[in-house]
Amino acid sequence: MDKMTLNLFEDAVLSQARREGLCPGAVVLCGFALPNEAAIFAALNHITIAAG
Protein backbone atom coordinates (compact mmCIF):
# COMPACT_ATOMS: atom_id res chain seq x y z
CA MET A 1 0.00 0.00 0.00
CA ASP A 2 1.22 3.49 -0.86
CA LYS A 3 2.32 5.45 2.23
CA MET A 4 0.31 8.47 1.04
CA THR A 5 -2.97 6.53 1.26
CA LEU A 6 -2.52 4.70 4.56
CA ASN A 7 -5.51 4.89 6.89
CA LEU A 8 -4.47 6.77 10.04
CA PHE A 9 -6.93 4.98 12.32
CA GLU A 10 -7.57 1.49 10.93
CA ASP A 11 -5.59 -1.35 12.47
CA ALA A 12 -3.80 0.97 14.89
CA VAL A 13 -3.00 -0.44 18.30
CA LEU A 14 -2.42 2.10 21.08
CA SER A 15 0.15 -0.05 22.81
CA GLN A 16 2.10 -0.24 19.55
CA ALA A 17 2.03 3.46 18.62
CA ARG A 18 5.02 4.30 16.49
CA ARG A 19 6.62 7.15 14.60
CA GLU A 20 6.61 7.06 10.81
CA GLY A 21 9.32 9.38 9.47
CA LEU A 22 8.38 11.54 6.49
CA CYS A 23 11.40 13.79 6.10
CA PRO A 24 13.79 15.59 8.46
CA GLY A 25 11.69 17.20 11.18
CA ALA A 26 8.36 15.66 10.09
CA VAL A 27 6.76 12.48 11.43
CA VAL A 28 3.36 10.83 11.64
CA LEU A 29 2.61 9.59 15.15
CA CYS A 30 0.69 6.44 14.23
CA GLY A 31 -2.07 5.72 16.75
CA PHE A 32 -1.46 8.97 18.64
CA ALA A 33 -4.89 10.49 17.91
CA LEU A 34 -7.02 7.40 18.55
CA PRO A 35 -8.14 8.38 22.07
CA ASN A 36 -9.51 11.64 20.59
CA GLU A 37 -10.79 10.31 17.26
CA ALA A 38 -14.46 11.25 17.79
CA ALA A 39 -13.63 14.77 18.99
CA ILE A 40 -11.21 15.34 16.10
CA PHE A 41 -13.78 14.31 13.51
CA ALA A 42 -16.47 16.42 15.20
CA ALA A 43 -14.16 19.46 15.15
CA LEU A 44 -13.26 18.86 11.50
CA ASN A 45 -16.95 18.60 10.64
CA HIS A 46 -17.62 21.91 12.44
CA ILE A 47 -14.77 23.60 10.53
CA THR A 48 -15.98 22.19 7.21
CA ILE A 49 -19.51 23.49 7.81
CA ALA A 50 -18.23 26.92 8.88
CA ALA A 51 -15.97 27.15 5.82
CA GLY A 52 -18.79 26.21 3.42
Residue pairs with C-beta under 8 A, 6 or more apart in sequence:
3 20
8 28
8 30
8 33
9 33
9 34
9 37
12 30
12 31
12 34
13 31
14 31
14 34
14 35
16 31
17 29
17 30
17 31
17 32
18 30
18 31
19 27
19 28
19 29
19 30
20 27
20 28
20 29
20 30
21 27
22 28
33 40
